[in-house]
């Protein structure tokens, strides 16, 4: 369903946004102030649960440190969301510094969800070891992140890719 919002005023657009936000919160689609991250988590977990051959994931409570989902086999997943045209995830706090990186394994898998207008374009999965090797230091945030470089995309397992139409 495509809603024509082209004739709405700015105030009407904000009202529609507020109503949409409230409804998504009520049904559990939004769990925090990070709407984009919440959307990516929901899409990743749904895709894993709905796709034969992928582990079934369950969302962790919002305050769970370092992970966002856990498989029925007990494997830990961190989920990060990127919105196009950006190619860099949010940061991973508590992983040390470039001089003193922590080596403790915080999760088994990193899932990165790439969104375009809140719809999935790409879902990839990295092993902890690949994340650890490919992470980059974000000096302003004083934490690590992942940029979707060619090296990252070559190491990653593609879980979902939107079909491009002209």
Residue frames as a rotation matrix with the C-alpha (Angstrom) as fourth column:
UNK 1
0.586 0.811 0.000 0.00
0.811 -0.586 0.000 0.00
0.000 0.000 -1.000 0.00
UNK 2
-0.624 -0.732 0.275 1.42
0.740 -0.666 -0.094 3.35
0.252 0.145 0.957 -1.04
UNK 3
0.326 0.684 -0.653 0.06
0.839 -0.527 -0.133 6.34
-0.435 -0.505 -0.746 0.86
UNK 4
0.011 -0.283 0.959 0.07
0.713 -0.670 -0.206 9.65
0.701 0.686 0.195 -1.04
UNK 5
0.285 0.012 -0.958 1.43
0.876 -0.409 0.256 12.17
-0.389 -0.913 -0.127 1.44
UNK 6
-0.516 -0.616 0.594 2.41
0.833 -0.522 0.183 14.78
0.197 0.590 0.783 -1.16
UNK 7
-0.058 0.582 0.811 -0.45
0.233 -0.782 0.578 17.14
0.971 0.222 -0.091 -0.26
UNK 8
0.593 0.279 -0.756 0.07
0.769 0.082 0.634 17.02
0.238 -0.957 -0.166 3.52
UNK 9
0.728 -0.337 0.598 1.35
-0.364 -0.928 -0.079 20.09
0.581 -0.160 -0.798 5.36
UNK 10
-0.377 -0.924 -0.064 4.49
-0.313 0.192 -0.930 19.95
0.872 -0.331 -0.362 7.49
UNK 11
-0.471 0.262 0.842 2.36
-0.877 -0.041 -0.478 19.82
-0.091 -0.964 0.249 10.65
UNK 12
0.649 0.760 -0.030 0.26
-0.754 0.637 -0.159 17.00
-0.102 0.125 0.987 9.18
UNK 13
0.352 -0.621 -0.700 3.41
-0.254 0.656 -0.711 15.07
0.901 0.428 0.073 8.24
UNK 14
-0.685 -0.632 0.363 4.71
-0.490 0.030 -0.871 15.37
0.539 -0.775 -0.330 11.82
UNK 15
-0.045 0.760 0.649 1.34
-0.954 0.161 -0.254 14.28
-0.298 -0.630 0.717 13.18
UNK 16
0.787 0.289 -0.545 1.37
-0.511 0.801 -0.313 11.24
0.346 0.525 0.778 10.87
UNK 17
-0.146 -0.927 -0.345 4.93
-0.253 0.372 -0.893 10.48
0.956 -0.043 -0.289 11.98
UNK 18
-0.623 -0.061 0.780 3.87
-0.773 -0.109 -0.626 10.72
0.123 -0.992 0.021 15.64
UNK 19
0.432 0.862 0.265 0.91
-0.860 0.482 -0.167 8.39
-0.271 -0.156 0.950 15.11
UNK 20
0.636 -0.284 -0.718 3.11
-0.320 0.749 -0.580 5.94
0.702 0.599 0.385 13.19
UNK 21
-0.478 -0.866 0.146 5.77
-0.435 0.089 -0.896 6.04
0.763 -0.492 -0.419 15.91
UNK 22
-0.314 0.436 0.843 3.17
-0.928 0.046 -0.370 5.42
-0.200 -0.899 0.390 18.64
UNK 23
0.742 0.654 -0.148 1.65
-0.670 0.710 -0.218 2.46
-0.037 0.261 0.964 16.76
UNK 24
0.355 -0.696 -0.625 5.05
-0.209 0.592 -0.778 0.88
0.911 0.407 0.065 16.01
UNK 25
-0.631 -0.549 0.549 5.98
-0.627 -0.056 -0.777 1.27
0.457 -0.834 -0.309 19.70
UNK 26
0.085 0.786 0.612 2.69
-0.958 0.233 -0.167 -0.30
-0.274 -0.572 0.773 20.84
UNK 27
0.916 0.329 -0.230 3.24
-0.391 0.859 -0.330 -3.39
0.089 0.392 0.916 18.68
UNK 28
0.672 -0.682 0.287 6.88
0.065 0.442 0.895 -3.77
-0.737 -0.583 0.341 19.75
UNK 29
0.708 -0.428 0.561 8.54
0.666 0.140 -0.733 -2.78
0.235 0.893 0.384 16.48
UNK 30
0.102 -0.663 0.741 10.25
-0.162 -0.747 -0.645 0.17
0.982 -0.054 -0.183 18.17
UNK 31
0.575 0.049 -0.816 11.92
0.684 0.519 0.513 -0.63
0.449 -0.854 0.265 21.49
UNK 32
-0.077 -0.700 -0.710 14.26
0.862 -0.405 0.306 2.33
-0.502 -0.588 0.634 21.97
UNK 33
0.478 0.161 -0.863 15.08
-0.108 -0.965 -0.240 5.84
-0.871 0.208 -0.444 20.75
UNK 34
-0.611 -0.733 -0.299 17.17
-0.479 0.041 0.877 4.24
-0.631 0.679 -0.376 17.98
UNK 35
0.423 0.906 -0.029 14.39
-0.527 0.220 -0.821 3.69
-0.737 0.363 0.570 15.45
UNK 36
0.378 -0.351 -0.857 16.77
-0.873 0.173 -0.456 2.74
0.308 0.920 -0.241 12.64
UNK 37
-0.711 -0.698 0.079 18.56
-0.670 0.640 -0.376 0.18
0.212 -0.321 -0.923 14.81
UNK 38
-0.361 0.680 0.638 15.25
-0.419 0.492 -0.763 -1.25
-0.833 -0.543 0.107 16.01
UNK 39
0.612 0.603 -0.511 14.06
-0.704 0.122 -0.700 -1.63
-0.360 0.788 0.499 12.39
UNK 40
-0.028 -0.729 -0.684 17.27
-0.852 0.375 -0.365 -3.41
0.523 0.572 -0.632 11.39
UNK 41
-0.813 -0.248 0.526 17.04
-0.537 0.670 -0.513 -5.79
-0.225 -0.699 -0.678 14.34
UNK 42
0.061 0.938 0.341 13.42
-0.471 0.329 -0.819 -6.63
-0.880 -0.111 0.462 13.57
UNK 43
0.625 0.165 -0.763 14.16
-0.780 0.136 -0.610 -7.26
0.003 0.977 0.214 9.89
UNK 44
-0.392 -0.858 -0.333 17.22
-0.803 0.496 -0.331 -9.40
0.448 0.138 -0.883 10.61
UNK 45
-0.737 0.126 0.663 15.50
-0.439 0.657 -0.613 -11.56
-0.513 -0.744 -0.429 13.20
UNK 46
0.362 0.932 0.025 12.40
-0.519 0.223 -0.825 -12.01
-0.774 0.286 0.564 11.04
UNK 47
0.430 -0.240 -0.870 14.49
-0.861 0.182 -0.476 -12.93
0.273 0.954 -0.128 8.00
UNK 48
-0.692 -0.722 0.003 16.54
-0.677 0.647 -0.352 -15.48
0.253 -0.245 -0.936 9.96
UNK 49
-0.548 0.536 0.642 13.42
-0.349 0.551 -0.758 -17.03
-0.760 -0.639 -0.115 11.48
UNK 50
0.484 0.853 -0.195 11.56
-0.483 0.075 -0.872 -17.15
-0.729 0.517 0.448 8.15
UNK 51
0.360 -0.437 -0.824 14.42
-0.901 0.068 -0.429 -18.53
0.244 0.897 -0.369 6.02
UNK 52
0.998 0.007 0.066 15.06
-0.019 0.983 0.181 -22.25
-0.064 -0.181 0.981 5.83
UNK 53
0.474 -0.879 -0.057 18.65
0.679 0.405 -0.612 -23.12
0.561 0.251 0.789 6.65
UNK 54
-0.290 -0.534 0.794 19.27
-0.190 -0.781 -0.595 -20.06
0.938 -0.324 0.125 8.83
UNK 55
-0.796 -0.030 -0.605 19.29
0.550 0.383 -0.742 -20.23
0.254 -0.923 -0.288 12.63
UNK 56
0.350 0.924 0.157 16.15
0.597 -0.349 0.722 -19.17
0.722 -0.159 -0.674 14.44
UNK 57
-0.738 -0.653 0.170 16.90
0.348 -0.585 -0.733 -15.98
0.578 -0.482 0.659 16.38
UNK 58
0.421 0.789 -0.447 15.25
0.857 -0.184 0.481 -14.48
0.298 -0.586 -0.754 19.43
UNK 59
0.240 -0.280 0.929 15.59
-0.039 -0.959 -0.279 -10.86
0.970 0.030 -0.241 20.44
UNK 60
-0.457 -0.425 -0.781 17.41
0.798 0.192 -0.571 -10.14
0.393 -0.885 0.251 23.70
UNK 61
0.523 0.611 -0.594 16.06
0.808 -0.577 0.118 -7.63
-0.271 -0.542 -0.796 26.24
UNK 62
0.846 -0.118 0.521 16.89
0.227 -0.804 -0.550 -4.01
0.483 0.583 -0.653 25.27
UNK 63
0.749 -0.555 0.362 19.50
-0.660 -0.575 0.483 -3.63
-0.060 -0.601 -0.797 28.03
UNK 64
0.816 -0.462 0.348 21.53
0.393 0.884 0.253 -6.71
-0.425 -0.069 0.903 27.03
UNK 65
0.396 -0.766 -0.507 25.17
-0.540 -0.641 0.546 -5.73
-0.743 0.057 -0.667 26.56
UNK 66
-0.517 -0.835 -0.190 27.00
-0.548 0.152 0.823 -6.44
-0.658 0.529 -0.536 23.26
UNK 67
-0.951 0.189 0.246 24.30
0.304 0.726 0.617 -8.63
-0.062 0.662 -0.747 21.66
UNK 68
-0.602 0.778 -0.182 20.85
-0.789 -0.614 -0.015 -8.08
-0.123 0.134 0.983 20.18
UNK 69
0.550 0.753 -0.362 19.75
-0.792 0.607 0.059 -11.64
0.264 0.254 0.930 19.44
UNK 70
-0.469 -0.610 0.639 20.52
-0.718 0.685 0.126 -15.20
-0.514 -0.399 -0.759 20.40
UNK 71
-0.349 0.329 -0.878 19.95
-0.686 0.548 0.478 -18.33
0.638 0.769 0.034 18.36
UNK 72
0.731 0.662 0.166 18.07
-0.625 0.553 0.551 -21.34
0.273 -0.507 0.818 19.65
UNK 73
0.597 -0.619 -0.511 21.52
0.481 0.786 -0.389 -23.00
0.642 -0.013 0.766 19.78
UNK 74
0.710 -0.258 -0.656 22.83
0.584 -0.306 0.752 -20.28
-0.394 -0.917 -0.066 22.13
UNK 75
-0.300 -0.825 0.479 24.95
0.951 -0.299 0.082 -18.40
0.076 0.480 0.874 19.59
UNK 76
0.135 0.266 -0.954 25.17
0.531 -0.832 -0.157 -14.65
-0.836 -0.486 -0.254 20.23
UNK 77
-0.040 -0.028 0.999 24.45
0.967 -0.255 0.031 -12.08
0.253 0.967 0.037 17.50
UNK 78
-0.381 -0.044 -0.924 25.20
0.290 -0.954 -0.075 -8.37
-0.878 -0.296 0.376 17.40
UNK 79
0.140 0.504 0.852 23.07
0.988 -0.009 -0.157 -6.50
-0.071 0.864 -0.499 14.86
UNK 80
-0.493 -0.305 -0.815 24.01
0.231 -0.949 0.216 -3.15
-0.839 -0.082 0.538 13.35
UNK 81
0.437 0.729 0.527 22.01
0.795 -0.038 -0.606 -1.12
-0.421 0.684 -0.596 10.86
UNK 82
-0.725 -0.624 -0.292 23.27
0.324 -0.683 0.655 1.16
-0.608 0.381 0.697 8.11
UNK 83
0.491 0.870 -0.034 21.07
0.403 -0.262 -0.877 3.52
-0.772 0.417 -0.480 6.12
UNK 84
-0.127 -0.508 0.852 22.00
0.992 -0.042 0.122 4.32
-0.026 0.860 0.509 2.55
UNK 85
0.767 -0.572 -0.290 24.00
-0.202 0.214 -0.956 6.19
0.609 0.792 0.049 1.38
UNK 86
0.303 -0.677 0.671 26.05
-0.947 -0.137 0.289 5.63
-0.104 -0.723 -0.683 4.56
UNK 87
0.464 -0.222 -0.857 28.31
-0.269 0.887 -0.375 2.60
0.844 0.405 0.352 4.68
UNK 88
-0.668 -0.744 0.013 29.50
-0.169 0.134 -0.977 2.70
0.725 -0.654 -0.215 8.29
UNK 89
0.120 0.700 -0.704 27.82
0.647 0.483 0.590 1.07
0.753 -0.526 -0.395 11.29
UNK 90
0.781 0.103 0.616 27.31
-0.431 -0.626 0.650 2.63
0.453 -0.773 -0.444 14.66
UNK 91
-0.178 -0.974 0.142 30.10
-0.747 0.040 -0.663 2.05
0.640 -0.224 -0.735 17.15
UNK 92
0.510 0.144 -0.848 30.92
0.327 0.880 0.346 -0.89
0.796 -0.453 0.401 19.37
UNK 93
0.318 -0.363 0.876 31.66
-0.775 -0.631 0.019 0.45
0.546 -0.685 -0.482 22.85
UNK 94
0.577 -0.106 0.810 33.70
-0.701 0.445 0.558 -1.53
-0.419 -0.889 0.182 25.34
UNK 95
0.963 -0.243 0.118 36.04
0.269 0.819 -0.507 -3.26
0.026 0.520 0.854 22.88
UNK 96
0.218 -0.935 -0.280 39.22
0.749 -0.024 0.662 -1.50
-0.626 -0.354 0.695 23.99
UNK 97
0.610 -0.175 -0.773 41.38
-0.435 -0.889 -0.143 0.82
-0.662 0.423 -0.619 21.89
UNK 98
0.834 -0.357 -0.421 43.70
-0.314 0.320 -0.894 0.28
0.454 0.877 0.155 18.91
UNK 99
-0.158 -0.955 0.250 46.61
-0.778 -0.036 -0.628 0.15
0.609 -0.293 -0.737 21.37
UNK 100
-0.903 -0.077 0.422 44.81
-0.372 0.632 -0.680 -2.17
-0.215 -0.771 -0.599 23.79
UNK 101
-0.203 0.879 -0.431 41.98
-0.780 0.120 0.614 -4.00
0.591 0.461 0.662 22.00
UNK 102
-0.065 0.283 0.957 39.98
-0.792 0.568 -0.222 -6.46
-0.607 -0.773 0.188 24.06
UNK 103
-0.756 -0.275 -0.594 40.29
-0.601 0.649 0.466 -9.99
0.257 0.710 -0.656 22.77
UNK 104
-0.710 0.564 0.423 37.32
-0.003 0.598 -0.802 -11.40
-0.705 -0.570 -0.422 24.70
UNK 105
-0.874 0.449 0.185 34.77
0.308 0.218 0.926 -12.74
0.376 0.866 -0.329 22.25
UNK 106
-0.806 0.590 -0.045 31.62
-0.400 -0.599 -0.694 -10.63
-0.437 -0.541 0.719 22.70
UNK 107
0.402 0.915 -0.030 29.48
-0.632 0.254 -0.732 -12.45
-0.662 0.313 0.681 20.10
UNK 108
-0.102 -0.384 0.918 29.74
0.390 0.833 0.392 -15.22
-0.915 0.398 0.065 17.55
UNK 109
-0.271 0.123 0.955 28.21
0.961 -0.024 0.276 -13.30
0.057 0.992 -0.112 14.63
UNK 110
-0.577 0.169 -0.799 27.72
-0.005 -0.979 -0.203 -9.73
-0.817 -0.113 0.565 13.50
UNK 111
-0.031 0.636 0.771 24.73
0.981 0.166 -0.097 -9.04
-0.190 0.754 -0.629 11.27
UNK 112
-0.769 -0.131 -0.625 24.72
0.037 -0.986 0.162 -5.80
-0.638 0.101 0.763 9.29
UNK 113
0.091 0.877 0.472 21.41
0.893 0.138 -0.428 -4.68
-0.441 0.461 -0.771 7.82
UNK 114
-0.934 -0.339 -0.117 21.51
0.233 -0.821 0.521 -2.05
-0.272 0.460 0.845 5.07
UNK 115
-0.017 0.997 -0.073 18.30
0.731 -0.038 -0.681 -0.04
-0.682 -0.065 -0.729 4.77
UNK 116
-0.964 -0.047 0.261 16.90
0.214 -0.719 0.661 2.17
0.156 0.693 0.703 2.04
UNK 117
-0.411 0.841 0.352 13.77
-0.676 -0.540 0.501 4.04
0.612 -0.032 0.790 3.19
UNK 118
-0.230 0.200 0.952 13.51
-0.903 0.320 -0.286 1.58
-0.361 -0.926 0.107 6.09
UNK 119
0.900 0.432 -0.057 13.34
-0.415 0.812 -0.410 -1.37
-0.131 0.392 0.910 3.69
UNK 120
0.356 -0.821 0.447 16.13
-0.014 0.473 0.881 -3.98
-0.935 -0.319 0.157 3.54
UNK 121
0.625 -0.309 -0.717 18.64
-0.780 -0.205 -0.591 -3.69
0.036 0.929 -0.369 0.69
UNK 122
0.051 -0.736 -0.675 21.24
-0.270 0.640 -0.719 -6.08
0.961 0.219 -0.166 2.08
UNK 123
0.807 0.022 0.590 21.78
-0.582 0.199 0.789 -8.30
-0.100 -0.980 0.173 5.10
UNK 124
0.216 -0.805 -0.553 25.27
-0.320 0.477 -0.819 -9.68
0.923 0.353 -0.155 5.69
UNK 125
0.994 0.045 0.104 26.83
-0.113 0.387 0.915 -11.79
0.001 -0.921 0.390 8.40
UNK 126
0.158 -0.987 -0.031 30.41
-0.555 -0.063 -0.829 -11.73
0.817 0.148 -0.558 9.69
UNK 127
0.465 -0.167 -0.869 32.07
0.643 0.739 0.202 -14.14
0.608 -0.653 0.451 12.06
UNK 128
0.940 -0.163 -0.300 33.53
0.167 -0.547 0.820 -12.63
-0.298 -0.821 -0.487 15.24
UNK 129
0.108 -0.988 0.114 37.03
0.642 0.157 0.751 -13.30
-0.759 -0.008 0.651 13.93
UNK 130
-0.195 -0.114 0.974 36.32
0.931 -0.335 0.147 -11.39
0.310 0.935 0.171 10.72
UNK 131
0.820 0.501 0.277 34.74
0.353 -0.824 0.444 -8.51
0.451 -0.267 -0.852 12.64
UNK 132
0.740 -0.567 -0.362 37.78
0.305 -0.196 0.932 -8.38
-0.600 -0.800 0.028 14.91
UNK 133
-0.222 -0.862 0.456 40.16
0.833 0.075 0.548 -8.27
-0.506 0.502 0.701 11.95
UNK 134
-0.328 0.155 0.932 38.15
0.830 -0.423 0.363 -5.72
0.450 0.893 0.011 9.93
UNK 135
0.620 0.610 -0.493 36.95
0.777 -0.564 0.279 -3.31
-0.108 -0.556 -0.824 12.63
UNK 136
-0.173 -0.624 0.762 38.11
0.589 -0.685 -0.428 0.30
0.789 0.375 0.486 12.38
UNK 137
-0.439 -0.084 -0.895 38.74
0.854 -0.350 -0.386 2.89
-0.281 -0.933 0.225 15.07
UNK 138
0.324 0.572 0.753 36.38
0.609 -0.735 0.296 5.88
0.724 0.363 -0.587 15.17
UNK 139
-0.617 -0.761 -0.202 38.51
0.632 -0.326 -0.703 8.47
0.469 -0.561 0.682 16.99
UNK 140
-0.559 0.466 0.686 35.68
-0.463 -0.862 0.209 10.95
0.688 -0.201 0.697 17.64
UNK 141
0.529 0.849 0.020 33.52
-0.559 0.330 0.761 8.27
0.639 -0.413 0.649 19.29
UNK 142
-0.348 -0.778 0.523 36.51
-0.934 0.242 -0.262 6.48
0.077 -0.580 -0.811 20.85
UNK 143
0.138 0.414 0.900 35.14
-0.346 0.871 -0.348 3.12
-0.928 -0.264 0.263 19.75
UNK 144
-0.867 -0.441 0.230 35.32
0.000 0.463 0.886 0.65
-0.498 0.769 -0.401 16.87
UNK 145
0.277 0.937 -0.213 32.92
-0.535 -0.034 -0.844 0.32
-0.798 0.347 0.492 13.93
UNK 146
-0.316 -0.284 0.905 32.66
0.567 0.709 0.420 -1.49
-0.761 0.646 -0.063 10.61
UNK 147
-0.098 0.245 -0.965 32.63
-0.702 -0.704 -0.107 0.16
-0.705 0.667 0.241 7.20
UNK 148
0.598 0.428 0.677 31.16
0.130 0.782 -0.609 -1.80
-0.791 0.453 0.412 4.32
UNK 149
-0.036 -0.745 -0.666 34.34
-0.834 -0.345 0.431 -1.88
-0.551 0.570 -0.609 2.26
UNK 150
0.330 0.053 -0.942 35.13
-0.778 0.580 -0.240 -4.33
0.534 0.813 0.233 -0.50
UNK 151
-0.693 -0.677 -0.249 37.19
-0.382 0.637 -0.669 -6.38
0.612 -0.368 -0.700 2.01
UNK 152
-0.672 0.523 0.524 34.27
-0.534 0.147 -0.832 -6.56
-0.512 -0.840 0.181 4.44
UNK 153
0.335 0.884 -0.325 31.79
-0.872 0.160 -0.463 -7.55
-0.358 0.439 0.824 1.73
UNK 154
0.032 -0.406 -0.913 34.16
-0.684 0.657 -0.316 -10.25
0.729 0.635 -0.257 0.43
UNK 155
-0.911 -0.413 0.006 34.51
-0.267 0.578 -0.771 -11.80
0.315 -0.704 -0.636 3.91
UNK 156
-0.514 0.781 0.355 30.82
-0.682 -0.121 -0.721 -11.52
-0.520 -0.613 0.595 4.74
UNK 157
-0.807 0.457 0.373 28.17
0.556 0.802 0.219 -14.10
-0.199 0.384 -0.901 4.03
UNK 158
-0.799 0.601 -0.001 25.28
-0.541 -0.718 0.437 -12.51
0.262 0.350 0.900 2.11
UNK 159
-0.795 0.585 0.162 22.05
0.273 0.583 -0.766 -13.41
-0.543 -0.564 -0.623 3.85
UNK 160
0.338 0.916 0.218 19.71
0.748 -0.121 -0.653 -11.22
-0.572 0.384 -0.725 1.80
UNK 161
-0.846 -0.467 -0.258 20.04
0.209 -0.735 0.645 -8.90
-0.491 0.491 0.719 -1.20
UNK 162
0.156 0.924 -0.349 17.13
-0.098 -0.338 -0.936 -6.89
-0.983 0.180 0.038 -2.62
UNK 163
-0.079 -0.074 0.994 16.40
0.919 0.381 0.101 -7.53
-0.387 0.921 0.038 -6.25
UNK 164
-0.582 -0.203 -0.787 17.25
-0.019 -0.964 0.264 -4.42
-0.813 0.169 0.557 -8.26
UNK 165
0.173 0.649 0.740 14.64
0.904 0.193 -0.381 -3.33
-0.390 0.736 -0.554 -10.80
UNK 166
-0.838 -0.520 0.165 15.03
0.536 -0.729 0.425 -0.58
-0.100 0.445 0.890 -13.36
